[in-house]
Amino acid sequence: MKALLIGESKEGKLLESSYELFGFAAKLGAETAMLLIGGEADLPSYGGTLYLADSGKYGEYNPDLHKKLVLAAVEREKPDYVVFLHSSYGWDLAPRVAASLKVAQLSEVISVVEGGFELPCCSQKMRRTVKPATPVAVLTLQAGAFAAVNPGGTPQLQRIDVEGAGGVTFLGYEAAEAKGVDLAKAEVIVSAGRGIGKMENIPVIAALAKALGGELGASRPVVDSGWVPHGHQVGTTGQTVSPKLYVACGISGAIQHLAGMKKSGFIVAINKDKDAPIGEVADVLVVADVMQFVPTLTAKLAK
Amino acid sequence: MKILVCIKQVPDMESRFKPDSAGVWFSETDLAFRMNEYDEYAVEQAVRLKEQLGGEPELTVLSIGPDRVVEAMKKALAMGCDRGVQVQDPSPHLKDPFQIASIIAAYAKDQQFDLVFTGLQSQDRGSAQVGVTVAELLNFACASTIIKFEYADGIVTVKRELEGGVKGIVKLKTPAVVTCQLGLNVPRYPTLPNIMKAKKKEILVIPVGDLLHEQPLAQTATFYAPAKKGTGVVLEGDVADQAERLIAILKEKTAVLR
């Protein structure tokens, strides 16, 4: 069994998350080769075959050309699995490759199980086991689901080239907005999620943060709705934090949020849904209406 | 200009999910359905483009599923879409994402759409495949995960959301597909007059058999709740009592309370 791993790079630098692909291949017990559209100055520490295309030539985001490069590597390598990370790069490119090959794609794989792969569904609350019905399958891996493995060694380089242009023009990156608050330094973070109901309830959460001597954080929907500025957002597209105490108020626990806070020292979740995925990482789950519980807690702390 | 918006109807995600009798998806008993959240951003952006262009574009909203999906389509029509297409299918959950994309592409291929808007992913299956695959099958340009959209003279400029709050700025020519990320805009609430007007808008019904010509490429074997990994304490009951128990735990386990 052979897996072609699609590494990721940004501005010529290999992304560390690429090593999770090796972790997955080890779990699967597959031989590996890797394709990297990146820079020769920063290659993975890996002794196997590395198909390399220069991102200076093919662009950082040029899905039509990147698809052709993946297909060219598939043609040479004849893998059983073509494996991407489930990232803004992977979920954008993988379906193009799968459609061109007309093979199964399984998105956001979290584990290898008997008879297939385990995928999350229903906003991470449920699971499915899915089997490809085609001899080759395209997979994307959930971030962090497979521990990174550094295989070590120097890659055997094979250059890969394709012709053509592509229907999308990449104009450049825009840096993340400046952080309003440096949540990484906070010892206590009290975060507001959609479960608080409305913007007018933010001061109630902020009051708890103050009572605990901490900072106010927020989940993505709360920031998207404009209730709290982006500088407070915790998660993959916001800040990654590890305070001594993290209190999640009305946050269901989307994977992007969990990735940003699960390394906190002690996690308290307040949620009326006992089955919310936040319960998976919480040390204490308070099953309650957040707008009833939080003021009560704040009042008791003030005594 | 012709615009297609593809939407899905999904259960409220705060529901309690139980396997159906076949054990491959959720049972619909006791579930309340609504428009997939990502698709609300797609509808809103399409309606804003129509407004930007003085009402000229024709907006078609398409959904695949049983008759309950008409409710979600009516919301899209009340938000400003002009007409609906229901691909009538009693069991869309048994189709894999490639088949779903092939149904949409089979409908769209002779319609000369300039732009297709859809959500990045559905809240229930979450494959993030359908929009991009539709683009592949139609040979349209495509950008996924957009959080900003601009259109002028056949050119679409978008910002894609990348990791760590970074954005990628991308330009593409129509015909194109864009998949919408949360936060792209603020979806409007339909007004009562628009809800009334929407009732008179045409909804074309096409049996799925007329558009589906592909076999599944993948199959769900089982659907189940994850094994509870949470080893945490669960506090239930009276709010004042919960608060006191929590304070006691924090005093014991953290150095935060003294």
Interface residues (C-beta under 8 A of the other chain):
Chain A: E60 Y61 P63 D64 H86 S87 S88 Y89 W91 D92 A94 P95 R96 A98 A99 S100 K102 V103 A104 Q105 L106 S107 E108 G115 G116 P120 C121 C122 S123 K125 M126 R127 R128 T129 V130 K131 P132 A133 T134 A137 G167 V168 T169 F170 L171 G172 Y173 E174 A175 A176 E177 E187 V188 L212 G213 R220 P221 V223 D224 S225 G226 H230 Q233 T236 T237 G238 K244 L245 S252 G265 F266 I267 V268 D273 K274 D275 G279 E280 V281 A282 D283 V284 L285 V286 V287 A288 D289 Q292 F293 T296 L297 K300 L301
Chain B: P11 M13 E14 R16 F17 V24 F26 D96 P97 F98 A101 Q121 Q123 D124 R125 G126 S127 A128 Q129 V132 T133 A135 E136 L137 F140 A141 C142 A143 S144 T145 T157 K159 R160 E161 L162 E163 G164 G165 V166 K167 G168 I169 V170 K171 L172 K173 A176 L182 G183 V186 Q215 P216 L217 A218 Q219 T220 A221 T222 F223 Y224 A225 P226 K228 K229 G230 G232 V233 V234 L235 E236 V239 A240 Q242 A243 E244 L246 I247 I249 L250 K253 T254 A255 V256 L257
